[in-house]
Amino acid sequence: MKQFQYVITDPVGIHARPAGLLVKAAKALDSTVTIEKVGGKSASANKLMAVMGLGVKGGDTVNVTVEGGNEDANAAAMEQFFKENL
């Protein structure tokens, strides 16, 4: 299991467009990706409505957990995705 924390820099947070991109990126991996809003709930990154339901806003911190498959490469890919899109 690999984990990293990320502070959302997009002022709007994880809304429909980036959530859709996140789900697409997570589904392409052979790992299970879970996003947890610090101090809040968590959701599978493969489920669009669950990700949007977290209510992540700009400035919020999220924990991202990658389990199974090639964890090192997939965690690095998810971290890069967050830096480029969120």
PDB file of N, CA, C and O in Angstrom:
ATOM      1  N   MET A   1       0.840  -1.178   0.000  1.00  0.00           N
ATOM      2  CA  MET A   1       0.000   0.000   0.000  1.00  0.00           C
ATOM      3  C   MET A   1       0.887   1.244   0.000  1.00  0.00           C
ATOM      4  O   MET A   1       1.824   1.360   0.791  1.00  0.00           O
ATOM      5  N   LYS A   2       0.574   2.155  -0.893  1.00  0.00           N
ATOM      6  CA  LYS A   2       1.288   3.427  -0.986  1.00  0.00           C
ATOM      7  C   LYS A   2       0.295   4.548  -0.702  1.00  0.00           C
ATOM      8  O   LYS A   2      -0.867   4.479  -1.101  1.00  0.00           O
ATOM      9  N   GLN A   3       0.767   5.581  -0.009  1.00  0.00           N
ATOM     10  CA  GLN A   3      -0.085   6.726   0.299  1.00  0.00           C
ATOM     11  C   GLN A   3       0.675   8.013   0.056  1.00  0.00           C
ATOM     12  O   GLN A   3       1.899   8.069   0.176  1.00  0.00           O
ATOM     13  N   PHE A   4      -0.079   9.050  -0.288  1.00  0.00           N
ATOM     14  CA  PHE A   4       0.486  10.393  -0.311  1.00  0.00           C
ATOM     15  C   PHE A   4      -0.614  11.385   0.019  1.00  0.00           C
ATOM     16  O   PHE A   4      -1.800  11.110  -0.163  1.00  0.00           O
ATOM     17  N   GLN A   5      -0.195  12.548   0.508  1.00  0.00           N
ATOM     18  CA  GLN A   5      -1.139  13.628   0.798  1.00  0.00           C
ATOM     19  C   GLN A   5      -0.979  14.685  -0.269  1.00  0.00           C
ATOM     20  O   GLN A   5       0.114  14.901  -0.793  1.00  0.00           O
ATOM     21  N   TYR A   6      -2.077  15.339  -0.584  1.00  0.00           N
ATOM     22  CA  TYR A   6      -2.032  16.407  -1.580  1.00  0.00           C
ATOM     23  C   TYR A   6      -2.989  17.519  -1.162  1.00  0.00           C
ATOM     24  O   TYR A   6      -4.119  17.255  -0.751  1.00  0.00           O
ATOM     25  N   VAL A   7      -2.530  18.757  -1.270  1.00  0.00           N
ATOM     26  CA  VAL A   7      -3.390  19.913  -1.010  1.00  0.00           C
ATOM     27  C   VAL A   7      -3.942  20.386  -2.350  1.00  0.00           C
ATOM     28  O   VAL A   7      -3.176  20.697  -3.262  1.00  0.00           O
ATOM     29  N   ILE A   8      -5.253  20.441  -2.471  1.00  0.00           N
ATOM     30  CA  ILE A   8      -5.913  20.813  -3.724  1.00  0.00           C
ATOM     31  C   ILE A   8      -5.633  22.283  -4.019  1.00  0.00           C
ATOM     32  O   ILE A   8      -5.950  23.155  -3.210  1.00  0.00           O
ATOM     33  N   THR A   9      -5.037  22.556  -5.182  1.00  0.00           N
ATOM     34  CA  THR A   9      -4.698  23.929  -5.556  1.00  0.00           C
ATOM     35  C   THR A   9      -5.750  24.573  -6.450  1.00  0.00           C
ATOM     36  O   THR A   9      -5.800  25.798  -6.559  1.00  0.00           O
ATOM     37  N   ASP A  10      -6.594  23.762  -7.092  1.00  0.00           N
ATOM     38  CA  ASP A  10      -7.677  24.303  -7.914  1.00  0.00           C
ATOM     39  C   ASP A  10      -8.650  25.021  -6.979  1.00  0.00           C
ATOM     40  O   ASP A  10      -9.174  24.401  -6.053  1.00  0.00           O
ATOM     41  N   PRO A  11      -8.905  26.327  -7.201  1.00  0.00           N
ATOM     42  CA  PRO A  11      -9.763  27.080  -6.272  1.00  0.00           C
ATOM     43  C   PRO A  11     -11.181  26.535  -6.167  1.00  0.00           C
ATOM     44  O   PRO A  11     -11.836  26.727  -5.143  1.00  0.00           O
ATOM     45  N   VAL A  12     -11.669  25.861  -7.204  1.00  0.00           N
ATOM     46  CA  VAL A  12     -13.022  25.308  -7.184  1.00  0.00           C
ATOM     47  C   VAL A  12     -13.042  23.932  -6.516  1.00  0.00           C
ATOM     48  O   VAL A  12     -14.096  23.477  -6.072  1.00  0.00           O
ATOM     49  N   GLY A  13     -11.902  23.276  -6.442  1.00  0.00           N
ATOM     50  CA  GLY A  13     -11.831  21.948  -5.839  1.00  0.00           C
ATOM     51  C   GLY A  13     -12.077  20.857  -6.867  1.00  0.00           C
ATOM     52  O   GLY A  13     -11.862  21.051  -8.064  1.00  0.00           O
ATOM     53  N   ILE A  14     -12.536  19.693  -6.379  1.00  0.00           N
ATOM     54  CA  ILE A  14     -12.804  18.562  -7.276  1.00  0.00           C
ATOM     55  C   ILE A  14     -14.267  18.651  -7.703  1.00  0.00           C
ATOM     56  O   ILE A  14     -15.156  18.132  -7.028  1.00  0.00           O
ATOM     57  N   HIS A  15     -14.499  19.310  -8.825  1.00  0.00           N
ATOM     58  CA  HIS A  15     -15.847  19.434  -9.386  1.00  0.00           C
ATOM     59  C   HIS A  15     -15.973  18.467 -10.559  1.00  0.00           C
ATOM     60  O   HIS A  15     -15.101  17.618 -10.743  1.00  0.00           O
ATOM     61  N   ALA A  16     -17.017  18.570 -11.344  1.00  0.00           N
ATOM     62  CA  ALA A  16     -17.357  17.564 -12.357  1.00  0.00           C
ATOM     63  C   ALA A  16     -16.231  17.244 -13.339  1.00  0.00           C
ATOM     64  O   ALA A  16     -15.899  16.074 -13.532  1.00  0.00           O
ATOM     65  N   ARG A  17     -15.643  18.264 -13.959  1.00  0.00           N
ATOM     66  CA  ARG A  17     -14.627  17.984 -14.987  1.00  0.00           C
ATOM     67  C   ARG A  17     -13.400  17.272 -14.412  1.00  0.00           C
ATOM     68  O   ARG A  17     -13.039  16.207 -14.913  1.00  0.00           O
ATOM     69  N   PRO A  18     -12.744  17.821 -13.376  1.00  0.00           N
ATOM     70  CA  PRO A  18     -11.572  17.108 -12.869  1.00  0.00           C
ATOM     71  C   PRO A  18     -11.923  15.768 -12.206  1.00  0.00           C
ATOM     72  O   PRO A  18     -11.117  14.838 -12.217  1.00  0.00           O
ATOM     73  N   ALA A  19     -13.120  15.676 -11.634  1.00  0.00           N
ATOM     74  CA  ALA A  19     -13.534  14.394 -11.044  1.00  0.00           C
ATOM     75  C   ALA A  19     -13.649  13.338 -12.134  1.00  0.00           C
ATOM     76  O   ALA A  19     -13.240  12.194 -11.931  1.00  0.00           O
ATOM     77  N   GLY A  20     -14.195  13.703 -13.278  1.00  0.00           N
ATOM     78  CA  GLY A  20     -14.295  12.781 -14.403  1.00  0.00           C
ATOM     79  C   GLY A  20     -12.931  12.340 -14.899  1.00  0.00           C
ATOM     80  O   GLY A  20     -12.725  11.167 -15.212  1.00  0.00           O
ATOM     81  N   LEU A  21     -12.004  13.278 -14.972  1.00  0.00           N
ATOM     82  CA  LEU A  21     -10.634  12.947 -15.392  1.00  0.00           C
ATOM     83  C   LEU A  21      -9.962  12.033 -14.372  1.00  0.00           C
ATOM     84  O   LEU A  21      -9.238  11.108 -14.739  1.00  0.00           O
ATOM     85  N   LEU A  22     -10.206  12.298 -13.094  1.00  0.00           N
ATOM     86  CA  LEU A  22      -9.626  11.486 -12.029  1.00  0.00           C
ATOM     87  C   LEU A  22     -10.138  10.057 -12.103  1.00  0.00           C
ATOM     88  O   LEU A  22      -9.354   9.114 -11.989  1.00  0.00           O
ATOM     89  N   VAL A  23     -11.436   9.882 -12.291  1.00  0.00           N
ATOM     90  CA  VAL A  23     -12.032   8.544 -12.398  1.00  0.00           C
ATOM     91  C   VAL A  23     -11.445   7.812 -13.600  1.00  0.00           C
ATOM     92  O   VAL A  23     -11.116   6.630 -13.509  1.00  0.00           O
ATOM     93  N   LYS A  24     -11.316   8.502 -14.713  1.00  0.00           N
ATOM     94  CA  LYS A  24     -10.756   7.886 -15.929  1.00  0.00           C
ATOM     95  C   LYS A  24      -9.313   7.441 -15.683  1.00  0.00           C
ATOM     96  O   LYS A  24      -8.920   6.348 -16.091  1.00  0.00           O
ATOM     97  N   ALA A  25      -8.524   8.291 -15.015  1.00  0.00           N
ATOM     98  CA  ALA A  25      -7.124   7.956 -14.728  1.00  0.00           C
ATOM     99  C   ALA A  25      -7.032   6.787 -13.750  1.00  0.00           C
ATOM    100  O   ALA A  25      -6.181   5.911 -13.906  1.00  0.00           O
ATOM    101  N   ALA A  26      -7.902   6.772 -12.745  1.00  0.00           N
ATOM    102  CA  ALA A  26      -7.869   5.698 -11.740  1.00  0.00           C
ATOM    103  C   ALA A  26      -8.284   4.362 -12.350  1.00  0.00           C
ATOM    104  O   ALA A  26      -7.712   3.326 -12.015  1.00  0.00           O
ATOM    105  N   LYS A  27      -9.268   4.376 -13.236  1.00  0.00           N
ATOM    106  CA  LYS A  27      -9.734   3.133 -13.868  1.00  0.00           C
ATOM    107  C   LYS A  27      -8.681   2.537 -14.789  1.00  0.00           C
ATOM    108  O   LYS A  27      -8.695   1.333 -15.045  1.00  0.00           O
ATOM    109  N   ALA A  28      -7.769   3.359 -15.290  1.00  0.00           N
ATOM    110  CA  ALA A  28      -6.729   2.872 -16.193  1.00  0.00           C
ATOM    111  C   ALA A  28      -5.626   2.111 -15.454  1.00  0.00           C
ATOM    112  O   ALA A  28      -4.808   1.437 -16.082  1.00  0.00           O
ATOM    113  N   LEU A  29      -5.602   2.216 -14.128  1.00  0.00           N
ATOM    114  CA  LEU A  29      -4.555   1.572 -13.334  1.00  0.00           C
ATOM    115  C   LEU A  29      -4.999   0.185 -12.880  1.00  0.00           C
ATOM    116  O   LEU A  29      -6.192  -0.110 -12.811  1.00  0.00           O
ATOM    117  N   ASP A  30      -4.008  -0.666 -12.571  1.00  0.00           N
ATOM    118  CA  ASP A  30      -4.327  -2.004 -12.067  1.00  0.00           C
ATOM    119  C   ASP A  30      -4.298  -2.042 -10.538  1.00  0.00           C
ATOM    120  O   ASP A  30      -4.080  -3.097  -9.942  1.00  0.00           O
ATOM    121  N   SER A  31      -4.519  -0.891  -9.911  1.00  0.00           N
ATOM    122  CA  SER A  31      -4.555  -0.774  -8.457  1.00  0.00           C
ATOM    123  C   SER A  31      -5.892  -0.204  -8.023  1.00  0.00           C
ATOM    124  O   SER A  31      -6.620   0.381  -8.824  1.00  0.00           O
ATOM    125  N   THR A  32      -6.208  -0.379  -6.747  1.00  0.00           N
ATOM    126  CA  THR A  32      -7.385   0.241  -6.157  1.00  0.00           C
ATOM    127  C   THR A  32      -6.953   1.578  -5.582  1.00  0.00           C
ATOM    128  O   THR A  32      -6.041   1.640  -4.757  1.00  0.00           O
ATOM    129  N   VAL A  33      -7.608   2.649  -6.015  1.00  0.00           N
ATOM    130  CA  VAL A  33      -7.254   3.995  -5.561  1.00  0.00           C
ATOM    131  C   VAL A  33      -8.399   4.521  -4.705  1.00  0.00           C
ATOM    132  O   VAL A  33      -9.558   4.515  -5.119  1.00  0.00           O
ATOM    133  N   THR A  34      -8.048   4.979  -3.492  1.00  0.00           N
ATOM    134  CA  THR A  34      -9.034   5.538  -2.575  1.00  0.00           C
ATOM    135  C   THR A  34      -8.618   6.954  -2.201  1.00  0.00           C
ATOM    136  O   THR A  34      -7.446   7.217  -1.928  1.00  0.00           O
ATOM    137  N   ILE A  35      -9.589   7.863  -2.192  1.00  0.00           N
ATOM    138  CA  ILE A  35      -9.334   9.253  -1.819  1.00  0.00           C
ATOM    139  C   ILE A  35     -10.067   9.528  -0.513  1.00  0.00           C
ATOM    140  O   ILE A  35     -11.247   9.204  -0.372  1.00  0.00           O
ATOM    141  N   GLU A  36      -9.363  10.125   0.438  1.00  0.00           N
ATOM    142  CA  GLU A  36      -9.967  10.471   1.715  1.00  0.00           C
ATOM    143  C   GLU A  36      -9.753  11.954   1.983  1.00  0.00           C
ATOM    144  O   GLU A  36      -8.623  12.441   1.974  1.00  0.00           O
ATOM    145  N   LYS A  37     -10.838  12.656   2.218  1.00  0.00           N
ATOM    146  CA  LYS A  37     -10.739  14.064   2.613  1.00  0.00           C
ATOM    147  C   LYS A  37     -10.308  14.067   4.069  1.00  0.00           C
ATOM    148  O   LYS A  37     -10.963  13.447   4.907  1.00  0.00           O
ATOM    149  N   VAL A  38      -9.210  14.760   4.387  1.00  0.00           N
ATOM    150  CA  VAL A  38      -8.699  14.769   5.750  1.00  0.00           C
ATOM    151  C   VAL A  38      -9.778  15.309   6.684  1.00  0.00           C
ATOM    152  O   VAL A  38     -10.319  16.397   6.481  1.00  0.00           O
ATOM    153  N   GLY A  39     -10.074  14.518   7.712  1.00  0.00           N
ATOM    154  CA  GLY A  39     -11.117  14.895   8.653  1.00  0.00           C
ATOM    155  C   GLY A  39     -12.517  14.598   8.152  1.00  0.00           C
ATOM    156  O   GLY A  39     -13.502  15.016   8.760  1.00  0.00           O
ATOM    157  N   GLY A  40     -12.607  13.878   7.044  1.00  0.00           N
ATOM    158  CA  GLY A  40     -13.923  13.592   6.453  1.00  0.00           C
ATOM    159  C   GLY A  40     -14.029  12.160   5.993  1.00  0.00           C
ATOM    160  O   GLY A  40     -13.431  11.255   6.575  1.00  0.00           O
ATOM    161  N   LYS A  41     -14.796  11.969   4.943  1.00  0.00           N
ATOM    162  CA  LYS A  41     -15.061  10.620   4.450  1.00  0.00           C
ATOM    163  C   LYS A  41     -14.116  10.248   3.312  1.00  0.00           C
ATOM    164  O   LYS A  41     -13.329  11.069   2.840  1.00  0.00           O
ATOM    165  N   SER A  42     -14.213   8.993   2.885  1.00  0.00           N
ATOM    166  CA  SER A  42     -13.367   8.519   1.791  1.00  0.00           C
ATOM    167  C   SER A  42     -14.244   7.911   0.700  1.00  0.00           C
ATOM    168  O   SER A  42     -15.413   7.596   0.921  1.00  0.00           O
ATOM    169  N   ALA A  43     -13.645   7.755  -0.487  1.00  0.00           N
ATOM    170  CA  ALA A  43     -14.377   7.213  -1.630  1.00  0.00           C
ATOM    171  C   ALA A  43     -13.408   6.533  -2.581  1.00  0.00           C
ATOM    172  O   ALA A  43     -12.227   6.876  -2.646  1.00  0.00           O
ATOM    173  N   SER A  44     -13.932   5.563  -3.316  1.00  0.00           N
ATOM    174  CA  SER A  44     -13.162   4.931  -4.374  1.00  0.00           C
ATOM    175  C   SER A  44     -12.997   5.936  -5.510  1.00  0.00           C
ATOM    176  O   SER A  44     -13.949   6.613  -5.896  1.00  0.00           O
ATOM    177  N   ALA A  45     -11.793   6.025  -6.032  1.00  0.00           N
ATOM    178  CA  ALA A  45     -11.537   6.962  -7.132  1.00  0.00           C
ATOM    179  C   ALA A  45     -12.143   6.473  -8.442  1.00  0.00           C
ATOM    180  O   ALA A  45     -12.084   7.183  -9.446  1.00  0.00           O
ATOM    181  N   ASN A  46     -12.726   5.271  -8.452  1.00  0.00           N
ATOM    182  CA  ASN A  46     -13.366   4.745  -9.660  1.00  0.00           C
ATOM    183  C   ASN A  46     -14.821   5.158  -9.773  1.00  0.00           C
ATOM    184  O   ASN A  46     -15.456   4.868 -10.787  1.00  0.00           O
ATOM    185  N   LYS A  47     -15.367   5.820  -8.777  1.00  0.00           N
ATOM    186  CA  LYS A  47     -16.789   6.156  -8.747  1.00  0.00           C
ATOM    187  C   LYS A  47     -16.975   7.670  -8.751  1.00  0.00           C
ATOM    188  O   LYS A  47     -16.693   8.347  -7.763  1.00  0.00           O
ATOM    189  N   LEU A  48     -17.455   8.184  -9.878  1.00  0.00           N
ATOM    190  CA  LEU A  48     -17.584   9.623 -10.092  1.00  0.00           C
ATOM    191  C   LEU A  48     -18.425  10.302  -9.015  1.00  0.00           C
ATOM    192  O   LEU A  48     -17.986  11.288  -8.422  1.00  0.00           O
ATOM    193  N   MET A  49     -19.601   9.800  -8.760  1.00  0.00           N
ATOM    194  CA  MET A  49     -20.492  10.458  -7.799  1.00  0.00           C
ATOM    195  C   MET A  49     -19.926  10.398  -6.384  1.00  0.00           C
ATOM    196  O   MET A  49     -20.128  11.323  -5.598  1.00  0.00           O
ATOM    197  N   ALA A  50     -19.221   9.320  -6.055  1.00  0.00           N
ATOM    198  CA  ALA A  50     -18.603   9.206  -4.730  1.00  0.00           C
ATOM    199  C   ALA A  50     -17.489  10.241  -4.570  1.00  0.00           C
ATOM    200  O   ALA A  50     -17.361  10.861  -3.514  1.00  0.00           O
ATOM    201  N   VAL A  51     -16.684  10.426  -5.622  1.00  0.00           N
ATOM    202  CA  VAL A  51     -15.596  11.410  -5.578  1.00  0.00           C
ATOM    203  C   VAL A  51     -16.174  12.814  -5.430  1.00  0.00           C
ATOM    204  O   VAL A  51     -15.698  13.598  -4.609  1.00  0.00           O
ATOM    205  N   MET A  52     -17.192  13.133  -6.218  1.00  0.00           N
ATOM    206  CA  MET A  52     -17.805  14.458  -6.127  1.00  0.00           C
ATOM    207  C   MET A  52     -18.502  14.648  -4.778  1.00  0.00           C
ATOM    208  O   MET A  52     -18.564  15.763  -4.260  1.00  0.00           O
ATOM    209  N   GLY A  53     -19.022  13.564  -4.215  1.00  0.00           N
ATOM    210  CA  GLY A  53     -19.714  13.617  -2.937  1.00  0.00           C
ATOM    211  C   GLY A  53     -18.813  13.924  -1.760  1.00  0.00           C
ATOM    212  O   GLY A  53     -19.299  14.257  -0.680  1.00  0.00           O
ATOM    213  N   LEU A  54     -17.502  13.817  -1.951  1.00  0.00           N
ATOM    214  CA  LEU A  54     -16.570  14.157  -0.879  1.00  0.00           C
ATOM    215  C   LEU A  54     -16.599  15.648  -0.569  1.00  0.00           C
ATOM    216  O   LEU A  54     -16.281  16.062   0.546  1.00  0.00           O
ATOM    217  N   GLY A  55     -16.980  16.452  -1.556  1.00  0.00           N
ATOM    218  CA  GLY A  55     -17.047  17.896  -1.344  1.00  0.00           C
ATOM    219  C   GLY A  55     -15.692  18.542  -1.148  1.00  0.00           C
ATOM    220  O   GLY A  55     -15.558  19.454  -0.332  1.00  0.00           O
ATOM    221  N   VAL A  56     -14.686  18.091  -1.877  1.00  0.00           N
ATOM    222  CA  VAL A  56     -13.332  18.624  -1.734  1.00  0.00           C
ATOM    223  C   VAL A  56     -13.250  19.989  -2.409  1.00  0.00           C
ATOM    224  O   VAL A  56     -13.565  20.127  -3.592  1.00  0.00           O
ATOM    225  N   LYS A  57     -12.830  20.987  -1.655  1.00  0.00           N
ATOM    226  CA  LYS A  57     -12.704  22.362  -2.149  1.00  0.00           C
ATOM    227  C   LYS A  57     -11.230  22.740  -2.263  1.00  0.00           C
ATOM    228  O   LYS A  57     -10.358  22.016  -1.782  1.00  0.00           O
ATOM    229  N   GLY A  58     -10.961  23.860  -2.890  1.00  0.00           N
ATOM    230  CA  GLY A  58      -9.601  24.362  -2.988  1.00  0.00           C
ATOM    231  C   GLY A  58      -9.022  24.588  -1.598  1.00  0.00           C
ATOM    232  O   GLY A  58      -9.694  25.146  -0.730  1.00  0.00           O
ATOM    233  N   GLY A  59      -7.786  24.161  -1.380  1.00  0.00           N
ATOM    234  CA  GLY A  59      -7.130  24.306  -0.093  1.00  0.00           C
ATOM    235  C   GLY A  59      -7.310  23.104   0.822  1.00  0.00           C
ATOM    236  O   GLY A  59      -6.612  22.986   1.829  1.00  0.00           O
ATOM    237  N   ASP A  60      -8.245  22.204   0.485  1.00  0.00           N
ATOM    238  CA  ASP A  60      -8.446  20.995   1.293  1.00  0.00           C
ATOM    239  C   ASP A  60      -7.291  20.021   1.059  1.00  0.00           C
ATOM    240  O   ASP A  60      -6.684  19.996  -0.012  1.00  0.00           O
ATOM    241  N   THR A  61      -7.005  19.221   2.083  1.00  0.00           N
ATOM    242  CA  THR A  61      -5.983  18.188   1.975  1.00  0.00           C
ATOM    243  C   THR A  61      -6.668  16.838   1.817  1.00  0.00           C
ATOM    244  O   THR A  61      -7.628  16.530   2.522  1.00  0.00           O
ATOM    245  N   VAL A  62      -6.163  16.036   0.882  1.00  0.00           N
ATOM    246  CA  VAL A  62      -6.678  14.687   0.683  1.00  0.00           C
ATOM    247  C   VAL A  62      -5.546  13.677   0.844  1.00  0.00           C
ATOM    248  O   VAL A  62      -4.391  13.952   0.519  1.00  0.00           O
ATOM    249  N   ASN A  63      -5.907  12.507   1.351  1.00  0.00           N
ATOM    250  CA  ASN A  63      -4.991  11.374   1.395  1.00  0.00           C
ATOM    251  C   ASN A  63      -5.378  10.447   0.257  1.00  0.00           C
ATOM    252  O   ASN A  63      -6.551  10.110   0.092  1.00  0.00           O
ATOM    253  N   VAL A  64      -4.398  10.037  -0.524  1.00  0.00           N
ATOM    254  CA  VAL A  64      -4.647   9.122  -1.640  1.00  0.00           C
ATOM    255  C   VAL A  64      -3.924   7.817  -1.329  1.00  0.00           C
ATOM    256  O   VAL A  64      -2.723   7.808  -1.059  1.00  0.00           O
ATOM    257  N   THR A  65      -4.674   6.709  -1.369  1.00  0.00           N
ATOM    258  CA  THR A  65      -4.124   5.389  -1.085  1.00  0.00           C
ATOM    259  C   THR A  65      -4.203   4.544  -2.346  1.00  0.00           C
ATOM    260  O   THR A  65      -5.246   4.481  -2.998  1.00  0.00           O
ATOM    261  N   VAL A  66      -3.089   3.891  -2.687  1.00  0.00           N
ATOM    262  CA  VAL A  66      -3.011   3.017  -3.860  1.00  0.00           C
ATOM    263  C   VAL A  66      -2.656   1.620  -3.360  1.00  0.00           C
ATOM    264  O   VAL A  66      -1.618   1.427  -2.726  1.00  0.00           O
ATOM    265  N   GLU A  67      -3.525   0.642  -3.648  1.00  0.00           N
ATOM    266  CA  GLU A  67      -3.300  -0.725  -3.181  1.00  0.00           C
ATOM    267  C   GLU A  67      -3.382  -1.700  -4.342  1.00  0.00           C
ATOM    268  O   GLU A  67      -4.238  -1.574  -5.217  1.00  0.00           O
ATOM    269  N   GLY A  68      -2.472  -2.683  -4.337  1.00  0.00           N
ATOM    270  CA  GLY A  68      -2.489  -3.740  -5.341  1.00  0.00           C
ATOM    271  C   GLY A  68      -1.815  -3.329  -6.636  1.00  0.00           C
ATOM    272  O   GLY A  68      -1.542  -2.151  -6.871  1.00  0.00           O
ATOM    273  N   GLY A  69      -1.559  -4.304  -7.455  1.00  0.00           N
ATOM    274  CA  GLY A  69      -0.923  -4.029  -8.747  1.00  0.00           C
ATOM    275  C   GLY A  69       0.480  -3.478  -8.558  1.00  0.00           C
ATOM    276  O   GLY A  69       1.152  -3.789  -7.575  1.00  0.00           O
ATOM    277  N   ASN A  70       0.913  -2.666  -9.495  1.00  0.00           N
ATOM    278  CA  ASN A  70       2.225  -2.028  -9.413  1.00  0.00           C
ATOM    279  C   ASN A  70       2.072  -0.729  -8.610  1.00  0.00           C
ATOM    280  O   ASN A  70       1.937   0.353  -9.182  1.00  0.00           O
ATOM    281  N   GLU A  71       2.095  -0.853  -7.281  1.00  0.00           N
ATOM    282  CA  GLU A  71       1.801   0.278  -6.405  1.00  0.00           C
ATOM    283  C   GLU A  71       2.742   1.465  -6.619  1.00  0.00           C
ATOM    284  O   GLU A  71       2.295   2.612  -6.638  1.00  0.00           O
ATOM    285  N   ASP A  72       4.031   1.201  -6.778  1.00  0.00           N
ATOM    286  CA  ASP A  72       4.993   2.297  -6.926  1.00  0.00           C
ATOM    287  C   ASP A  72       4.690   3.138  -8.161  1.00  0.00           C
ATOM    288  O   ASP A  72       4.588   4.362  -8.081  1.00  0.00           O
ATOM    289  N   ALA A  73       4.548   2.473  -9.295  1.00  0.00           N
ATOM    290  CA  ALA A  73       4.295   3.194 -10.549  1.00  0.00           C
ATOM    291  C   ALA A  73       2.921   3.866 -10.527  1.00  0.00           C
ATOM    292  O   ALA A  73       2.782   5.003 -10.978  1.00  0.00           O
ATOM    293  N   ASN A  74       1.916   3.177 -10.010  1.00  0.00           N
ATOM    294  CA  ASN A  74       0.562   3.728 -10.000  1.00  0.00           C
ATOM    295  C   ASN A  74       0.433   4.897  -9.027  1.00  0.00           C
ATOM    296  O   ASN A  74      -0.270   5.865  -9.317  1.00  0.00           O
ATOM    297  N   ALA A  75       1.101   4.819  -7.882  1.00  0.00           N
ATOM    298  CA  ALA A  75       1.086   5.943  -6.936  1.00  0.00           C
ATOM    299  C   ALA A  75       1.770   7.154  -7.557  1.00  0.00           C
ATOM    300  O   ALA A  75       1.305   8.283  -7.401  1.00  0.00           O
ATOM    301  N   ALA A  76       2.866   6.922  -8.256  1.00  0.00           N
ATOM    302  CA  ALA A  76       3.567   8.021  -8.926  1.00  0.00           C
ATOM    303  C   ALA A  76       2.683   8.636 -10.012  1.00  0.00           C
ATOM    304  O   ALA A  76       2.654   9.856 -10.175  1.00  0.00           O
ATOM    305  N   ALA A  77       1.964   7.792 -10.751  1.00  0.00           N
ATOM    306  CA  ALA A  77       1.069   8.280 -11.803  1.00  0.00           C
ATOM    307  C   ALA A  77      -0.062   9.113 -11.206  1.00  0.00           C
ATOM    308  O   ALA A  77      -0.416  10.158 -11.752  1.00  0.00           O
ATOM    309  N   MET A  78      -0.632   8.658 -10.086  1.00  0.00           N
ATOM    310  CA  MET A  78      -1.725   9.403  -9.442  1.00  0.00           C
ATOM    311  C   MET A  78      -1.214  10.729  -8.885  1.00  0.00           C
ATOM    312  O   MET A  78      -1.889  11.752  -9.002  1.00  0.00           O
ATOM    313  N   GLU A  79      -0.037  10.716  -8.287  1.00  0.00           N
ATOM    314  CA  GLU A  79       0.539  11.945  -7.745  1.00  0.00           C
ATOM    315  C   GLU A  79       0.783  12.959  -8.865  1.00  0.00           C
ATOM    316  O   GLU A  79       0.514  14.149  -8.699  1.00  0.00           O
ATOM    317  N   GLN A  80       1.289  12.489  -9.998  1.00  0.00           N
ATOM    318  CA  GLN A  80       1.499  13.362 -11.150  1.00  0.00           C
ATOM    319  C   GLN A  80       0.170  13.911 -11.661  1.00  0.00           C
ATOM    320  O   GLN A  80       0.082  15.088 -12.010  1.00  0.00           O
ATOM    321  N   PHE A  81      -0.868  13.066 -11.707  1.00  0.00           N
ATOM    322  CA  PHE A  81      -2.184  13.509 -12.139  1.00  0.00           C
ATOM    323  C   PHE A  81      -2.690  14.633 -11.242  1.00  0.00           C
ATOM    324  O   PHE A  81      -3.174  15.654 -11.730  1.00  0.00           O
ATOM    325  N   PHE A  82      -2.575  14.441  -9.929  1.00  0.00           N
ATOM    326  CA  PHE A  82      -3.041  15.474  -8.983  1.00  0.00           C
ATOM    327  C   PHE A  82      -2.302  16.785  -9.206  1.00  0.00           C
ATOM    328  O   PHE A  82      -2.921  17.849  -9.216  1.00  0.00           O
ATOM    329  N   LYS A  83      -0.983  16.723  -9.385  1.00  0.00           N
ATOM    330  CA  LYS A  83      -0.185  17.938  -9.588  1.00  0.00           C
ATOM    331  C   LYS A  83      -0.587  18.668 -10.874  1.00  0.00           C
ATOM    332  O   LYS A  83      -0.607  19.898 -10.912  1.00  0.00           O
ATOM    333  N   GLU A  84      -0.902  17.919 -11.910  1.00  0.00           N
ATOM    334  CA  GLU A  84      -1.233  18.538 -13.199  1.00  0.00           C
ATOM    335  C   GLU A  84      -2.675  19.026 -13.295  1.00  0.00           C
ATOM    336  O   GLU A  84      -2.959  19.971 -14.031  1.00  0.00           O
ATOM    337  N   ASN A  85      -3.589  18.390 -12.558  1.00  0.00           N
ATOM    338  CA  ASN A  85      -5.015  18.675 -12.750  1.00  0.00           C
ATOM    339  C   ASN A  85      -5.750  19.246 -11.544  1.00  0.00           C
ATOM    340  O   ASN A  85      -6.816  19.841 -11.702  1.00  0.00           O
ATOM    341  N   LEU A  86      -5.210  19.081 -10.363  1.00  0.00           N
ATOM    342  CA  LEU A  86      -5.936  19.508  -9.172  1.00  0.00           C
ATOM    343  C   LEU A  86      -5.084  20.411  -8.317  1.00  0.00           C
ATOM    344  O   LEU A  86      -5.533  20.871  -7.267  1.00  0.00           O
TER     345      LEU A  86
END
